[in-house]
Amino acid sequence: MESVVESFFAALPGHKRARALRLRDIILEVHPNVVERIKWGNLTFVYSFETISYINLAFFKGTLLPDPKHLLEGTGKGMRHLKIHSEKDINKKQIISWIKEAIKLNAKDKG
């Protein structure tokens, strides 16, 4: 039986599915025990995928992440996101850095 998360990926159009699965692979490379959930109609935890023309890689404490190139967008108190319009928007090194920092920030809150 296909999980809700797998169904979510399967329902994405081909080009978005490929980018979403690439991001998922990067995230799982950094944090293999990540918990994937569907929340607000999107796949969430460290990341979420919107049902619009781009994929949205969201960080709940994004305002605390180093972002000297101002790649993260958003105006909320904490959350920031990276819009992935195409494969060229996936900077693996930068994404891994943000994921590692987000994990550290989360651990501080729990510690």
Secondary structure, DSSP 8 states (H G I E B T S, - for coil): ---HHHHHHHHS-HHHHHHHHHHHHHHHHH-TT---EEETTEEESS----SSSSEEEEETTGGGS--TT---B--SSS-EEEEE-SGGG--HHHHHHHHHHHHHHHHHHH-
